[in-house]
C-alpha cells in the first residue's frame, strides 16, 4: 500500500509558509476542540491527543529551526523537540505563575492563558523566520513537498500494535474480575520481541517504534492497575498538584523540596487544565506515556556509538528491569528528569551538531534535570564533578603514554574482531563539558537550591555526608549500613530455583557492565571521552552505594541502579557480547558466532523472569502486582478506598485504625492527612499512628481480626469493625 503525505522527516527544512499552515492547523484545532468539549459534546480523547502533540513537540520543533539545526535525522528531531518543548512548558508556566499571580489576574495555568501564551510564542518564531527571509532575500528550496510512504503490514508490525491493546484489556480484566490470563499472554508476546530482532525478522527502521510500543505497554500494564493512584511518593505528588489547583497558583515559598520541582508543580497543573482531566489520571496515565519515550532515547544515543542491534538490546535492558515499570510509576517528577538525562547523554554524541549549539542543548537539559528532581540533580552534580576529574586524568595518561603499556598484542588482535562484531562508529565529537558548561551547572544548581528549594539541596548533602562520616569507620562493608550489600545478601539467601535464576540473570547484566566498561576504557576512551567519563562516574557511584554506608539513602539502591542503567545499559550489552564471544570462541573456534541471536534468547528469558510470568505459570510465589492480588502493596480497590473514606468521616480517633494486613494503604493515607495540616512536614514513618481500636478490611479477606471485631460498617464488600 502506497500513499502520499507531507515530507515530515524533512520538517526542519520546510519552507516557512508550510510551517505556518501547520501552526494554524493546530491553533484552530485546539481552539475548536476545547470549545466544543466544554459546551457541546465530549471530545476528551481528541482534546488530549491534540494538546499533548502540540505542547510536547511543536514549540521544540520551532526552537530547532530557530537554531538552524538542519542535519538531524527524524528520530533526533522527535527526541530533541520533546526535550525543548518540556523545557519551554516549564518556562512558560514559571513566567505565567509569577506575572499573573503578581497582578491577581486569576488562575495562571488556565487553558486561556496557556493557549494565548503559546500562540504568542509561535508568532515570535514565525516573525523571526519571515524577518530573516526579508533580510537575507534567499529563495527557499525544498527537494519535494511530498514523499511516498510504503506501508508494509508485517506480522511483527501487527504484534507491536497488539501489545498496548493487550496490556489495557488484561489490566481491566484483572482489576474487575481477577483474571490474569490476558496479561500473561501479553507478557509472553512481549518476550518474543527480542527473539524477533535477534533472528532478523524485524526491519531496523522499525526498532524505535518497537521499543516505544514495548515500553508503553509494560508501563500501562502496571499504571492502569486500580482506579486510584498507588504507591508511596505519588500520593504526595498528587496532593501537591491538587493543592496548586485549589489554591489558584504555585506558592514556591512553601519550605518543601517538592514544591520547587517544575516537573510537578508546572507540568501537572497545566496538563490538568488544558486537557480537562482529573490530576489523578494526569500522573497515573499521561506522565507514563511521556516517560515511555525514554528507552527510545537510549536506543538513539546507543546507535551513535555502535550498531542498531546493540542499541536496541540496551534499551530492552532498561525496559525489562522491574524498577522501570514499578518504582518509576510512583515518581512522576523523576520520570521527567530522566527524560532530560537521556537527552543530555544523546547530546554528548551528536557530532553532526556544532559545538556551540551542543553546549546550549546540554545546558537546557541539565537545567531541566535540576528543576525536575532534587535527587537526580544532586547525582548529576556528583557525576559531572567526577567526570571532569576523569577527563583531566585521561589527559595526564596521554601525556605519560599509559596506553602503550595497556595495549597488549593479544588484546589488539582480538579487538579488531570484536569491533567488527559490535560495529563501533568512527566519529569523534568535540568536548562540551568545558570551562563554561560545568561552572554554569554548579551555579544554577546552588541558585535553584537557595531561592526555590529553601536550601533543601544543601541540607541533603550535609545530612548524607554526616551519616557517611559518622558510620564509615564502624559499618564499612557491613550489610547493616549499606543498602546495596543488604539487597545482595537477601537475594543470595533465596532458596527457590526460579528466583535464583532471576538473580543470576540480573547479576549477569551487572557483570556485563564491568566487562564492557573495561573494554570501553581500553579501546574507546579517547574517542568518546565525555560519554566514557559519565559512564565511569555512574559506575563508581554505584560501587559506593554497595560499600559505603548511607550513601544510597537519598534515593535507595534500587532507584539509583535504575538511573545508572540509563547510560550503563549500552555498556552492559557490549560487555555481554564480549563475554559470550570469548566463551563461544574458546569451545567453538571454527564456528561463526552470532551474538545478536544470543542476546535475543537471553532477553526473552530476562523479560519472562523479571515480569513474574514464570512465577505465575509455575505457581511459585508470584511477585507481580499485575498478576497476583494477594500481595500486600499500596494498591487499592474501590471498596477499600470507600471504607477508608467512611472511617475518616465517622471515626474521630484516626490514629486508632488498623487496616488488616494492609498497613501500606493506611500509611499512604496518613501522608496526605499530615500534609493537609502542615504542608512543610511530610511523614516518613507510621510510628506515631499505631492501629489500636478499629480496622478496615475487604470482605474477601479472611483473618483473625474478623472474629475479634464488632461490625460497624458493611457496604460494597467492605467491612469496618471495632476491635
C-alpha positions in Angstrom: 0.0 0.0 0.0 1.4 3.4 -1.0 0.2 6.9 -0.3 1.5 10.5 -0.4 2.0 12.7 2.7 3.9 15.8 3.6 7.6 15.1 4.0 7.5 15.1 7.8 11.0 13.6 8.0 12.4 16.8 6.4 10.3 19.1 8.6 13.3 21.2 9.8 13.8 22.2 6.1 10.2 23.0 5.4 9.5 26.5 3.9 8.0 28.9 6.4 4.7 29.0 4.6 4.3 25.3 5.0 5.2 25.6 8.7 2.7 28.4 9.1 -0.1 26.1 7.8 0.9 23.5 10.4 0.7 26.0 13.2 -2.6 27.4 12.0 -3.9 23.8 11.8 -3.0 23.2 15.5 -4.3 26.6 16.7 -7.7 26.2 15.0 -8.0 22.6 16.1 -7.1 23.3 19.7 -9.5 26.3 19.9 -12.4 24.4 18.3 -11.9 21.1 20.2 -11.6 22.9 23.5 -14.7 25.0 22.9 -16.8 22.0 21.7 -15.6 19.8 24.5 -16.6 22.4 27.1 -20.0 23.4 25.7 -21.5 21.0 23.1 -20.3 17.4 23.4 -17.4 15.4 24.9 -14.2 15.2 22.9 -11.9 14.4 25.7 -9.8 11.8 23.9 -9.4 14.0 20.8 -8.6 17.0 23.1 -6.0 15.1 25.0 -4.3 13.9 21.7 -4.1 17.3 20.1 -3.0 19.2 23.2 -0.3 16.6 24.0 1.0 16.6 20.5 1.1 20.4 20.4 2.6 21.0 23.8 5.2 18.2 23.6 6.6 18.7 20.1 5.6 21.9 18.2 7.4 24.5 20.4 10.6 22.4 20.4 10.4 22.0 16.7 10.3 25.8 16.2 13.3 26.1 18.5 15.3 23.6 16.5 14.5 25.7 13.3 15.4 28.8 15.2 18.8 27.3 16.0 19.2 26.2 12.3 19.6 22.5 13.2 19.1 21.0 9.7 21.1 17.8 9.7 19.3 15.8 12.4 17.6 12.5 11.5 13.9 12.1 12.1 14.3 10.3 15.5 16.6 13.1 16.7 14.0 15.7 15.7 11.4 13.9 17.7 13.5 13.5 20.8 15.0 16.9 20.9 11.7 18.6 20.0 10.2 16.8 23.1 13.1 17.9 25.3 12.9 21.5 24.3 9.1 21.5 24.4 9.1 20.3 28.0 11.7 22.9 28.9 9.5 25.6 27.2 6.4 24.3 29.0 8.1 24.6 32.4 9.5 28.1 31.5 6.1 29.3 30.3 4.4 28.0 33.4 7.0 29.6 35.6 6.6 33.0 33.9 2.8 32.9 33.9 2.6 31.9 37.6 4.8 34.8 38.5 3.2 37.5 36.4 -0.5 36.6 36.7 -0.3 36.0 40.4 1.6 39.2 40.9 -1.3 41.2 39.3 -4.1 38.9 40.6 -5.4 38.2 37.1 -6.8 34.7 38.0 -5.5 31.2 37.7 -2.2 31.3 35.8 -2.5 27.7 34.4 -5.9 28.1 32.9 -6.4 26.9 29.3 -6.9 30.5 28.1 -3.6 31.8 29.4 -1.7 28.7 28.2 -3.4 28.9 24.7 -2.6 32.6 24.1 0.9 32.3 25.6 1.8 29.6 23.1 0.1 31.5 20.2 2.4 34.4 21.1 5.5 32.2 21.2 4.7 30.7 17.8 4.1 34.2 16.4 7.6 35.2 17.7 9.2 32.2 16.0 7.4 32.8 12.7 8.1 36.5 12.7 11.8 35.8 13.2 11.7 33.4 10.2 9.9 36.0 8.0 12.2 38.8 9.1 15.3 36.7 8.3 14.0 35.8 4.9 13.4 39.5 4.1 16.9 40.5 5.2 18.7 37.7 3.5 16.4 37.6 0.4 17.2 34.0 -0.3 14.8 31.8 -2.1 13.7 28.7 -0.1 14.1 25.4 -1.8 12.8 22.1 -0.8 13.5 18.9 -2.6 9.9 17.7 -2.5 6.8 18.9 -0.9 5.5 15.3 -0.8 7.1 11.9 -0.1 5.9 8.4 -1.0 5.5 6.1 2.0 5.1 2.4 1.7 3.2 0.6 4.4 4.3 -3.0 4.9 2.0 -4.8 7.3 4.5 -7.4 8.5 3.4 -9.9 11.2 5.9 -8.2 13.5 4.2 -4.8 12.9 0.9 -6.2 13.9 2.4 -7.7 17.0 3.7 -4.3 18.0 0.3 -2.7 17.6 -1.3 -5.5 19.6 0.9 -5.1 22.7 -0.6 -1.9 24.2 -4.1 -3.2 23.4 -3.5 -6.5 25.3 -1.9 -4.6 28.2 -5.1 -2.4 28.6 -7.5 -5.3 28.2 -5.5 -7.5 30.5 -5.3 -4.9 33.2 -9.1 -4.2 33.0 -10.0 -7.9 33.4 -7.5 -8.2 36.3 -8.9 -5.1 38.1 -12.6 -6.1 37.9 -12.6 -9.9 37.6 -9.2 -11.0 38.9 -8.4 -12.7 35.6 -4.8 -12.5 34.6 -4.7 -14.8 31.6 -4.7 -11.9 29.1 -1.9 -10.2 30.9 0.1 -13.5 30.8 -0.4 -13.6 27.0 0.7 -10.0 26.8 3.9 -10.8 28.7 4.6 -13.8 26.6 4.2 -11.9 23.4 6.4 -9.1 24.8 9.2 -11.6 25.4 9.1 -12.7 21.8 10.2 -9.2 20.6 13.9 -9.8 21.4 13.7 -13.1 19.6 12.2 -11.5 16.5 15.0 -8.9 16.5 17.7 -11.5 17.3 16.8 -13.6 14.3 16.5 -10.6 12.0 12.7 -10.7 11.4 12.1 -7.0 12.3 13.4 -4.3 9.9 15.9 -2.0 11.6 13.8 1.1 10.7 11.1 -0.2 13.0 13.3 -0.6 16.0 12.4 2.8 17.6 8.7 2.1 17.2 9.1 -1.4 18.6 10.9 0.0 21.6 8.3 2.6 22.2 5.4 0.1 22.0 7.1 -2.3 24.4 7.9 0.5 26.8 4.4 2.0 26.7 2.8 -1.4 27.1 4.8 -2.5 30.1 4.1 0.8 31.8 0.4 0.7 31.1 0.0 -2.9 32.4 1.1 -1.5 35.8 -0.1 2.1 35.7 -3.7 1.2 35.0 -3.9 -1.2 38.0 -6.7 0.1 40.3 -8.9 3.1 39.7 -6.7 5.1 42.0 -3.1 6.2 42.3 -1.0 3.6 44.0 2.5 3.6 45.5 4.3 5.8 48.0 5.6 9.2 46.9 3.0 9.6 44.2 0.3 10.3 46.9 2.3 13.4 47.9 2.8 14.4 44.2 -1.0 14.1 43.7 -1.7 16.2 46.7 0.7 19.0 45.6 -0.9 19.2 42.1 -4.4 19.3 43.7 -3.2 21.9 46.2 -1.9 24.2 43.4 -5.2 23.8 41.5 -7.3 24.5 44.6 -5.1 27.4 45.8 -5.1 29.0 42.3 -1.3 29.5 42.0 2.1 27.8 42.7 3.4 29.0 46.0 7.2 28.4 45.7 7.8 29.8 49.2 6.5 26.6 50.9 9.5 25.1 52.6 9.3 21.7 50.9 11.6 20.5 48.2 8.7 19.0 46.1 7.2 22.5 45.7 10.4 23.5 43.8 10.1 20.8 41.2 8.8 22.3 38.0 8.2 18.8 36.5 5.5 18.5 39.2 4.2 22.0 40.0 4.1 23.3 36.5 3.6 20.4 34.1 0.9 18.6 36.3 -1.4 21.6 36.7 -1.0 22.7 33.1 -1.9 19.3 31.7 -4.8 19.0 34.1 -6.1 22.4 32.9 -5.7 22.2 29.1 -6.8 18.6 28.7 -9.6 19.0 31.3 -8.6 15.8 33.1 -8.5 14.8 36.7 -5.0 15.2 38.1 -5.1 11.6 39.3 -5.2 10.5 35.7 -2.6 13.0 34.7 0.0 11.4 36.9 -1.4 7.9 36.5 -1.6 7.9 32.7 -0.1 11.0 30.9 3.2 11.1 32.8 3.9 7.4 32.0 3.0 8.0 28.3 5.6 10.7 28.2 8.1 8.6 30.1 7.7 5.7 27.7 9.9 7.6 25.2 13.0 7.3 27.4 14.1 3.9 26.1 13.9 5.3 22.6 16.4 7.9 23.7 18.7 5.2 24.9 18.5 3.5 21.5 19.2 6.8 19.9 22.5 7.6 21.7 23.5 3.9 21.6 23.2 3.9 17.8 25.6 6.8 17.7 28.3 4.5 19.1 27.6 1.0 17.9 25.2 -1.0 15.8 21.5 -0.6 15.9 21.1 -4.1 17.1 23.3 -3.5 20.2 21.4 -0.2 20.8 18.1 -2.0 20.6 19.0 -4.5 23.3 20.5 -1.8 25.5 17.0 -0.1 25.5 15.4 -3.5 26.2 17.6 -4.0 29.2 16.5 -0.7 30.6 12.8 -1.6 30.0 12.9 -5.1 31.3 14.1 -4.4 34.9 11.2 -4.1 37.3 12.0 -0.6 38.7 11.3 0.8 35.3 7.6 -0.3 35.3 7.1 -0.4 39.1 9.1 2.2 41.1 9.2 4.8 38.4 5.4 4.8 38.1 5.4 6.2 41.7 7.7 9.1 40.9 6.2 11.4 38.3 8.8 14.1 38.8 11.7 11.7 38.3 10.1 10.5 35.0 10.6 13.9 33.5 14.1 14.4 35.0 15.2 11.1 33.5 14.0 12.2 30.1 16.2 15.2 30.3 19.1 12.9 31.4 18.8 10.7 28.3 18.7 13.7 26.1 21.8 15.1 27.8 23.6 11.8 27.1 22.4 11.9 23.4 23.8 15.4 23.0 27.2 14.3 24.1 27.3 12.0 21.0 25.5 14.2 18.3 28.7 15.1 16.4 26.6 16.4 13.5 25.6 19.5 15.5 28.2 22.3 16.1 29.9 22.5 19.4 28.3 25.8 20.5 24.8 24.5 19.8 25.5 21.3 21.6 26.6 23.3 24.7 23.3 25.1 24.5 21.4 21.9 24.2 23.2 20.3 27.1 22.7 23.4 29.3 19.0 23.3 28.7 18.7 19.6 29.5 20.9 19.8 32.6 18.8 22.8 33.9 15.7 20.6 33.2 17.2 17.9 35.4 18.0 20.3 38.3 14.5 21.9 38.2 12.7 18.5 37.9 14.1 16.2 40.6 16.3 17.2 43.5 17.8 13.7 44.0 18.8 13.2 40.3 20.1 16.8 40.3 22.5 16.0 43.2 23.6 12.8 41.5 24.3 14.7 38.3 26.5 17.2 40.1 28.5 14.4 41.6 28.7 12.6 38.2 29.8 15.8 36.3 32.4 16.6 39.0 33.9 13.1 38.8 33.6 13.2 35.0 35.6 16.4 34.8 38.2 14.8 37.0 38.4 11.7 34.9 38.7 13.7 31.7 41.7 15.6 33.3 43.1 12.3 34.4 42.9 11.0 30.9 44.9 13.9 29.6 47.6 13.0 32.1 47.5 9.4 30.9 48.0 10.6 27.3 50.9 12.8 28.4 52.5 9.8 30.2 51.8 7.4 27.3 50.0 4.9 29.6 48.1 3.3 26.7 51.2 1.7 25.3 51.6 -0.3 28.4 47.9 -1.4 28.4 47.5 -2.4 24.7 48.8 -6.0 24.7 49.1 -7.5 21.2 46.6 -10.2 22.0 44.0 -7.6 23.0 44.7 -5.6 19.9 44.2 -8.6 17.6 41.1 -9.7 19.4 39.7 -6.1 19.5 39.7 -6.0 15.7 37.2 -8.9 15.6 35.2 -7.6 18.5 35.0 -4.1 16.9 33.8 -5.7 13.7 31.2 -7.7 15.6 29.9 -4.7 17.5 30.3 -2.2 14.6 31.7 0.7 16.6 31.4 4.1 14.8 34.5 6.1 13.9 33.2 9.5 14.8 34.9 11.8 17.4 32.9 14.6 19.0 34.3 17.9 20.4 34.1 18.1 24.2 31.2 20.2 25.6 31.8 19.7 29.3 34.2 22.6 29.4 35.0 25.7 31.4 31.7 27.3 30.5 29.2 24.5 30.9 30.4 22.9 34.1 30.6 26.1 36.2 27.3 27.3 34.9 25.7 24.0 36.0 27.2 24.3 39.5 25.9 27.9 39.8 22.4 27.1 38.6 22.2 24.1 40.9 23.0 26.1 44.1 21.0 29.1 42.9 17.9 26.9 42.5 18.5 25.4 45.9 18.8 28.8 47.6 16.0 30.7 46.0 13.4 28.0 45.2 14.2 24.9 47.3 14.7 26.7 50.6 18.2 25.3 50.8 17.0 21.7 50.8 19.7 20.6 48.4 22.3 21.8 50.9 20.5 20.1 53.7 20.5 16.8 51.9 24.2 17.0 51.0 25.1 17.8 54.6 22.8 15.2 56.0 24.2 12.4 53.8 27.8 13.4 54.3 27.2 13.5 58.1 25.7 10.0 58.1 28.6 8.6 56.0 31.2 10.2 58.2 29.6 9.0 61.4 29.3 5.4 60.4 32.0 4.7 57.9 34.6 3.6 60.5 32.1 1.3 62.2 30.0 -0.1 59.4 32.2 0.0 56.3 31.3 -3.0 54.1 28.7 -4.1 56.6 25.2 -5.1 55.3 23.7 -3.2 58.3 24.9 0.1 56.9 25.0 -0.5 53.1 21.7 -0.9 51.3 23.3 -2.5 48.3 25.0 -5.2 50.3 21.8 -5.8 52.2 20.0 -6.5 48.9 22.8 -8.7 47.7 22.7 -10.8 50.9 18.9 -11.1 50.8 19.0 -12.3 47.1 21.8 -14.8 47.8 19.7 -16.2 50.7 16.8 -17.1 48.3 16.5 -20.9 48.1 13.8 -21.0 45.4 15.2 -22.2 42.0 13.2 -19.8 39.8 14.0 -16.8 42.0 17.7 -17.8 41.9 17.6 -17.9 38.1 16.2 -14.4 38.1 19.0 -13.2 40.4 21.6 -14.9 38.2 20.2 -13.2 35.0 20.3 -9.8 36.7 23.9 -10.3 38.0 24.9 -11.4 34.6 23.9 -8.0 33.2 25.9 -6.3 36.0 28.9 -8.4 35.1 28.4 -7.2 31.5 28.7 -3.6 32.8 32.1 -4.4 34.3 33.4 -6.2 31.2 32.0 -3.5 28.9 33.4 -0.6 30.8 36.8 -2.2 31.0 36.8 -2.8 27.2 35.4 0.7 26.5 38.2 2.2 28.8 40.9 0.4 27.0 39.9 1.0 23.4 37.3 3.8 23.1 38.1 6.1 26.0 39.7 8.7 23.7 37.0 8.6 21.0 34.1 9.0 23.4 35.8 10.7 26.3 32.9 12.5 27.8 30.5 9.6 27.5 33.1 7.3 29.0 33.6 9.8 31.8 29.9 9.9 32.6 29.5 6.1 32.5 32.6 5.6 34.7 31.3 8.2 37.2 27.9 6.4 37.4 29.6 3.1 37.9 31.9 4.4 40.6 28.9 5.9 42.5 27.1 2.6 42.0 30.0 0.8 43.7 29.9 3.4 46.5 26.3 2.6 47.2 27.3 -1.0 47.7 30.2 -0.5 50.1 29.7 2.9 51.8 27.0 3.1 54.4 24.2 5.6 54.0 25.5 6.6 50.6 22.3 5.5 48.7 20.0 6.8 51.4 18.7 9.7 49.3 17.2 7.5 46.5 17.8 4.0 47.8 19.9 1.4 45.8 17.2 0.1 43.5 16.2 3.6 42.3 19.8 4.6 41.8 20.5 1.4 39.9 17.7 2.2 37.5 19.1 5.7 37.0 22.7 4.4 36.5 21.5 1.8 33.9 20.4 4.6 31.6 24.0 5.3 30.4 25.3 1.9 31.5 22.8 -0.3 29.7 24.7 0.1 26.4 27.9 -0.7 28.3 26.3 -3.8 29.7 25.2 -5.1 26.3 28.7 -4.5 24.9 30.1 -6.5 27.9 27.6 -9.3 27.5 28.5 -9.6 23.8 32.2 -9.7 24.5 31.9 -12.2 27.3 29.8 -14.7 25.2 32.2 -14.2 22.3 35.2 -15.3 24.4 33.3 -18.2 25.9 32.0 -19.3 22.5 35.3 -18.9 20.6 37.0 -21.0 23.3 34.8 -24.0 22.8 33.8 -23.5 19.1 36.7 -21.6 17.5 35.8 -22.6 13.9 32.1 -21.8 14.1 30.9 -18.2 13.4 29.4 -16.6 16.5 26.1 -14.7 16.2 25.9 -12.5 19.3 22.6 -10.9 18.3 20.8 -14.3 18.4 22.2 -15.0 21.8 21.0 -11.6 23.1 17.5 -12.3 21.7 17.3 -15.6 23.6 18.8 -14.1 26.7 16.3 -11.2 26.9 13.4 -13.4 26.1 14.0 -15.2 29.4 15.1 -12.0 31.1 11.6 -10.5 30.4 9.8 -13.7 31.4 11.5 -13.9 34.7 11.6 -10.2 35.7 7.9 -9.6 34.9 6.9 -12.5 37.1 5.5 -14.6 34.2 7.5 -17.7 35.1 6.5 -17.5 38.8 2.8 -17.2 38.0 2.9 -20.1 35.4 4.7 -22.3 37.9 2.5 -21.1 40.8 5.7 -20.2 42.6 5.2 -17.1 44.9 4.5 -14.6 42.1 5.9 -11.2 43.0 4.0 -9.2 40.3 1.2 -7.0 41.5 -0.3 -7.2 38.0 -0.7 -11.0 38.3 -1.2 -11.6 42.0 -3.8 -9.7 44.1 -2.7 -11.4 47.3 0.5 -9.3 47.6 0.5 -6.6 50.3 1.2 -3.4 48.3 -0.2 0.1 48.3 -2.6 -0.8 45.5 -6.3 -0.2 46.4 -9.7 -1.4 45.2 -12.9 0.7 45.2 -14.2 -0.9 48.3 -11.0 -0.3 50.2 -11.0 3.4 49.4 -14.7 3.8 50.2 -14.2 2.1 53.6 -11.3 4.3 54.4 -13.2 7.4 53.5 -16.1 6.3 55.6 -13.7 5.7 58.5 -12.2 9.1 58.0 -15.6 10.8 58.3 -17.0 8.7 61.1 -14.2 7.6 63.3 -12.7 10.6 65.2 -9.8 8.6 66.6 -8.0 8.4 63.3 -4.8 7.1 64.8 -6.6 4.1 66.2 -7.5 2.5 62.9 -6.0 -0.9 61.9 -6.2 -1.8 58.2 -5.9 -5.6 58.4 -2.6 -6.7 56.8 -2.6 -3.6 54.6 -0.9 -1.0 56.7 0.6 0.3 53.5 -2.7 1.8 52.5 -3.2 3.4 55.9 0.4 4.7 55.8 -0.1 6.4 52.4 -3.3 8.0 53.5 -1.7 9.4 56.6 0.9 11.1 54.5 -1.8 13.1 52.8 -3.6 13.8 56.1 -0.4 15.2 57.6 0.3 17.5 54.7 -3.2 18.9 54.9 -2.4 20.2 58.4 1.2 21.1 57.9 2.5 21.3 54.3 6.1 21.7 55.4 6.2 18.4 57.1 5.8 15.0 55.3 5.6 11.9 57.4 8.1 9.2 56.5 7.0 6.6 59.0 3.8 5.5 60.6 5.3 5.1 64.1 3.0 7.7 65.7 -0.1 6.1 64.2 -0.1 2.6 65.6 -3.5 1.0 65.0 -5.4 0.0 68.2 -9.2 0.1 68.2 -10.6 -0.1 64.6 -9.7 -2.0 61.5 -10.7 -1.8 57.8 -10.7 -4.9 55.6 -12.1 -6.3 52.4 -14.8 -8.9 52.9 -12.9 -11.2 50.6 -10.1 -11.4 53.2 -10.1 -13.9 55.9 -8.2 -13.2 59.1 -8.3 -13.4 62.9 -9.4 -9.8 63.2 -12.8 -10.7 61.8 -13.6 -13.0 64.7 -12.5 -10.4 67.2 -14.4 -7.4 65.8 -17.8 -5.9 66.0 -19.1 -4.9 62.6 -19.9 -1.2 62.4 -20.0 -0.7 58.6 -20.8 -3.1 55.8 -21.3 -1.9 52.2 -20.0 -2.9 48.8 -17.8 -5.8 50.1 -16.0 -3.6 52.6 -16.1 -4.1 56.4 -15.2 -1.7 59.2 -15.0 -3.3 62.6 -14.3 -2.3 66.2 -11.7 -4.4 68.0 
